[in-house]
């Protein structure tokens, strides 16, 4: 039994004929008859009877029609509640991001939302960080309204089924050198320039380990991996101490770390996409849209500030 079956029964009780019901619901009389037949198959007791040329409800049909009014009302109230939830700029929005982006975006994002005085209410953020492999980001949309994810441009695109991706920025990964390193005097570096260096990189399966492998392939020589550390802050500390070189994202990490010299890598596409992943139904919520707009504004300022320092 479906909601439109109860609506047809209610209209039949009011109008007294299949034709009148059809006119009221903007469907054909045959469609009404088919739906009444489908509803009748679910009950042993007859729901309608003929009185001359008029189709009327039996006592069982009247009882079902009266009960159906409560169901229709409850469904209308539920629909209204969802619509109000979607229209409200307030409400809680859960957001997670990978570690390096969380460090530079979460604080400014809170400030950006607090500044939206034009809204009658503002979203309430519930923030989390998640350090997962690239292919695991889409699954996080089952637990969060919004997921800030990163994907190397040479890798497979995000899945289209059940997930929407909203671009935030394209971020290069640069070679990170300690101050005073001989390569720091160059404007850009090639794979052959850096392949022979001692390296700190991420664990296998995480970026930038895939880029370091590409450097070795292009330079046709193995690289020396001294350390495997996923946290970019720790990578920066190792590099600044002069023990190795590494790769760090230009906007979300490089601009915030003192004591490093960043140089672009040539000959390899070392750019990652930073996107917001979400389930399609979340995009109907005004509160979610407000957070996405604020994220874009914060990211744009971060990129502009980083480019201004370059």
C-alpha positions in Angstrom: 0.0 0.0 0.0 1.4 3.4 -1.0 0.5 6.9 -0.1 -1.2 7.7 -3.4 -3.6 4.7 -2.8 -4.8 6.4 0.4 -5.1 9.7 -1.4 -7.3 8.1 -4.1 -9.5 6.5 -1.4 -9.9 9.8 0.4 -10.9 11.6 -2.9 -13.3 8.8 -3.7 -15.0 9.3 -0.4 -15.3 13.0 -1.1 -16.3 13.0 -4.8 -18.1 9.7 -5.2 -17.0 8.8 -8.7 -13.8 7.6 -10.5 -14.2 10.4 -13.0 -14.4 13.0 -10.4 -11.4 11.6 -8.6 -9.4 11.5 -11.8 -10.3 15.2 -12.5 -9.3 16.1 -8.9 -5.9 14.4 -9.1 -5.2 15.3 -12.8 -4.9 11.7 -14.0 -7.1 9.5 -16.2 -10.1 7.5 -14.9 -8.4 4.2 -16.0 -5.3 5.1 -13.9 -7.6 5.6 -10.8 -9.3 2.3 -11.5 -6.0 0.5 -11.8 -4.7 1.9 -8.5 -8.0 1.0 -6.7 -7.6 -2.5 -8.0 -4.0 -2.7 -6.8 -5.1 -1.5 -3.3 -8.0 -4.0 -3.2 -5.6 -6.9 -3.8 -4.0 -6.1 -0.4 -7.3 -6.7 1.6 -9.8 -9.5 1.8 -12.7 -7.2 2.7 -14.2 -5.2 -0.2 -13.2 -1.5 -0.1 -15.7 -0.2 -2.7 -19.1 -1.2 -4.1 -21.4 0.0 -6.9 -24.5 1.9 -6.3 -25.9 2.4 -9.7 -23.4 4.3 -11.8 -21.6 5.5 -8.6 -18.7 3.8 -6.9 -18.8 4.3 -3.1 -16.8 3.1 -0.2 -17.8 0.1 1.9 -17.5 0.3 5.7 -14.0 -1.2 5.4 -13.1 1.3 2.8 -14.4 4.2 5.0 -12.3 2.9 7.9 -9.2 2.7 5.7 -9.9 6.2 4.2 -10.2 7.7 7.8 -7.0 6.0 8.9 -5.4 7.2 5.6 -6.1 10.8 6.5 -3.8 10.5 9.5 -1.1 9.0 7.3 -1.4 11.7 4.6 -1.3 14.4 7.3 1.8 12.8 8.9 3.6 12.5 5.5 2.7 16.1 4.7 4.1 17.2 8.1 7.3 15.1 7.5 7.8 16.6 4.1 7.3 20.1 5.5 9.9 19.3 8.3 12.4 18.2 5.7 11.8 21.3 3.5 12.3 23.5 6.6 15.5 21.7 7.4 16.8 22.1 3.9 15.8 25.8 3.8 17.3 26.7 7.1 20.8 28.3 7.0 21.4 27.1 10.5 21.6 23.6 11.8 24.6 21.3 12.2 27.0 20.5 9.3 29.6 17.8 9.9 32.8 18.4 8.0 36.0 16.4 7.9 39.3 17.1 6.2 42.7 15.6 5.9 45.2 16.7 8.4 47.2 19.4 6.6 44.0 21.1 5.2 42.3 21.0 8.6 45.3 22.8 10.1 45.0 25.8 7.8 41.2 25.9 6.9 39.3 25.0 10.0 40.1 28.1 12.0 39.5 30.6 9.2 36.3 28.7 8.2 34.9 29.3 11.7 35.7 33.0 11.4 34.2 33.2 7.9 30.9 31.7 9.0 30.8 34.0 12.1 31.1 37.0 9.8 28.0 36.1 7.8 25.8 38.6 9.5 23.4 38.7 6.5 22.1 35.2 7.5 19.3 34.9 10.1 21.1 31.9 11.5 24.5 30.4 10.8 25.6 26.7 10.4 27.0 25.0 13.4 30.1 23.1 12.4 31.1 19.7 13.7 34.7 19.3 12.7 36.9 16.1 12.4 40.1 15.2 10.6 40.7 11.9 8.8 44.0 10.7 7.4 43.1 8.1 4.8 44.4 6.9 1.5 43.0 8.7 -1.5 40.6 6.0 -2.6 39.0 5.9 0.8 37.8 9.5 0.8 34.4 8.9 -1.0 33.4 6.4 1.7 33.7 9.1 4.4 30.6 10.8 2.9 28.6 8.1 4.7 29.7 9.6 8.0 30.0 13.4 7.3 28.0 15.9 5.4 31.1 17.3 3.7 34.5 15.7 3.2 37.6 17.8 2.1 39.6 15.3 0.0 42.7 15.4 -2.2 43.4 13.5 -5.4 46.5 13.6 -7.6 45.7 14.8 -11.1 47.2 11.6 -12.7 45.0 9.3 -10.6 41.5 8.0 -11.2 38.7 10.6 -10.8 36.2 10.5 -7.9 33.3 8.0 -8.4 30.2 9.6 -9.9 27.7 7.2 -8.4 26.3 8.7 -5.2 29.0 11.3 -4.7 29.4 14.9 -5.9 32.7 16.7 -6.0 33.0 20.5 -5.6 36.4 21.8 -6.6 38.3 24.0 -4.1 41.7 24.5 -5.8 44.5 22.9 -7.7 47.6 22.7 -5.5 51.1 22.0 -6.7 53.4 19.9 -4.5 56.9 21.5 -4.4 60.3 20.2 -3.6 61.1 21.2 0.0 64.8 22.0 0.7 66.6 23.2 3.9 67.8 26.7 3.8 71.3 26.8 2.3 70.9 23.6 0.3 72.9 23.8 -3.0 69.7 23.3 -5.0 67.9 26.2 -3.3 69.6 28.7 -5.7 67.7 27.2 -8.7 64.3 28.6 -9.8 62.9 25.1 -10.5 64.1 21.5 -10.2 63.9 18.5 -12.5 63.7 14.8 -11.5 67.4 14.3 -12.4 68.3 17.2 -10.1 66.7 15.6 -7.0 66.7 11.9 -7.6 70.2 11.5 -6.0 69.2 13.2 -2.8 68.3 11.7 0.6 64.5 11.8 1.0 61.7 11.9 3.5 58.4 10.9 2.0 55.1 9.4 3.0 54.2 5.7 3.6 53.4 3.6 0.6 49.9 4.3 -0.7 49.9 7.9 0.3 51.1 11.0 -1.6 53.8 12.1 -2.2 55.3 8.6 -2.3 53.8 8.1 -5.7 55.5 11.3 -6.9 58.8 10.2 -5.5 58.5 6.9 -7.4 57.7 8.9 -10.6 60.9 11.0 -10.0 62.9 7.8 -9.8 61.3 6.5 -13.0 61.9 9.7 -15.0 65.5 10.1 -13.7 66.2 6.4 -14.3 67.8 6.0 -11.0 66.6 4.9 -7.5 65.9 7.5 -4.8 67.3 7.1 -1.3 64.3 6.9 1.1 65.6 7.7 4.6 62.3 8.4 6.4 58.6 7.6 5.8 56.4 10.1 7.6 52.8 11.0 6.7 52.5 14.2 8.7 53.8 17.2 6.7 54.7 19.1 9.8 57.1 16.3 10.7 58.4 16.2 7.1 59.1 19.9 7.3 61.0 19.5 10.6 63.2 16.7 9.1 63.9 18.9 6.0 64.6 22.0 8.0 67.1 20.0 10.1 69.0 19.3 6.9 68.7 15.5 7.1 66.7 15.1 3.8 64.6 16.8 1.2 60.9 16.1 0.6 57.8 17.3 -1.1 55.1 19.5 0.5 51.9 21.1 -0.8 52.4 24.7 -1.7 49.3 26.4 -0.3 48.1 24.3 2.6 51.5 23.4 4.0 54.5 25.2 2.4 53.3 28.7 3.1 52.9 28.0 6.8 56.3 26.3 7.5 59.4 28.5 8.3 62.9 27.4 7.5 62.0 25.8 4.2 62.8 26.7 0.6 60.2 25.5 -1.9 61.0 25.0 -5.5 58.6 23.7 -8.3 59.2 20.4 -9.9 59.3 20.2 -13.7 58.8 17.2 -15.9 56.2 15.6 -13.8 52.6 16.6 -13.1 52.9 17.2 -9.3 49.5 18.9 -8.8 46.7 17.6 -6.7 43.0 18.5 -6.7 41.5 19.6 -3.4 37.7 19.0 -3.6 34.7 18.8 -1.3 32.9 15.5 -1.5 29.3 15.1 -0.5 26.2 13.0 -1.1 23.9 14.7 -3.6 21.0 15.1 -1.2 23.1 17.2 1.1 23.4 19.9 -1.6 19.7 20.7 -1.1 20.4 22.1 2.4 21.1 25.8 2.6 23.4 25.2 5.6 25.6 22.9 3.6 25.7 25.4 0.7 26.7 28.2 3.2 29.6 26.1 4.4 30.8 25.3 0.9 30.7 29.0 -0.1 32.7 29.8 3.0 35.2 27.1 2.3 35.7 28.5 -1.2 36.3 32.0 0.2 38.8 30.8 2.7 40.7 28.7 0.2 40.8 31.5 -2.3 42.4 33.8 0.3 44.9 31.1 1.3 46.0 30.6 -2.4 46.2 34.4 -3.0 48.3 34.9 0.1 50.7 32.1 -0.9 51.0 33.4 -4.4 51.7 36.9 -3.1 54.7 35.5 -1.0 56.2 33.6 -4.0 
